[in-house]
């Protein structure tokens, strides 16, 4: 296992994070305990959960594991998130001081801890002023309830605005951003990654295997079936089978991942994870395994380093398809200049 600084903080985390969205849903408590045990045994020290995962059950399972594993609990950093509905009332969601105050205390209770290492805002809230959210988070740090804070699913201008509001107000700055990012989903490289690099914010990519697509489990002419995420629901979210199956780019990327995997004698999942871990600004990649076998394969990617040729092969095959302006060559040429000569 490799380790990196957690964004612009002094904390150190493993380059692979164990995501717990499956806990209490796709993985029962016994399996969840085994997954956390295996992860820590491999050197992992960063657990990611959220209040909305299985309506709080995921946090409760993590909390019971922390209580049962005091030695591991002293080494592991915990991150959880708030923003989405935890009730039916108008104040049971969002990033207002009102909701976050209740959400944070509830998460602390379910986790059975007095302090959360990283508290992340699960998505942007257009109804709540960013100043209100940031002042609450600064207060939570000063009160010892959280160590750091970050965001999830924010776009570039939102991240930059939050960073500068914090700086101007003398508030603690954000240290992380948790975005959807993998070989199939690279559009964050246009604005979000540059914003993160500018603010020295670490990325914690979720869905690094594209919901299973990058493992090679789905076929072009065969609707997914069986005990897989798309087998259980082919129309599931952004990773749904139909729209992605129709894109030629999807199969070009999968073919490139398969070719590199065969050349190196490793799994396709390990190749996809290794490529992502080495992208600019990435601190730690969130693993979403539901079985011990899946986790073991994913963990094997921790020490895999792609050479320049294989990395470029994957980067070229997965290049985002964009118009010439503002993110294509025509737009990029307007944002750079030579030291001498030319434009």
Secondary structure by P-SEA (a helix, b strand, c coil): cccccccccccccccbbbbcccccccccaaaaaaaaaaaaaacccbbbbccccccaaaaaaaaaaaaacaaaaacbbbbbbcccccccccccccccaaaaaaaaaaaaaaaccccccbbbcccccccccaaaaaaaaaaaaaaccccccccccccaaaaaaaaaaaaaaccccccccccccccccccccccaaaaaaaabbbbbcccccccccccccccccccccccccccccccccccccccccccaaaaaaaaaaaaaaaaacccaaaaaaaaaaacccccbbbbbcccaaaaaaaaaaccccccaaaaaaaaaaaccccccccccaaaaaaacccccccc
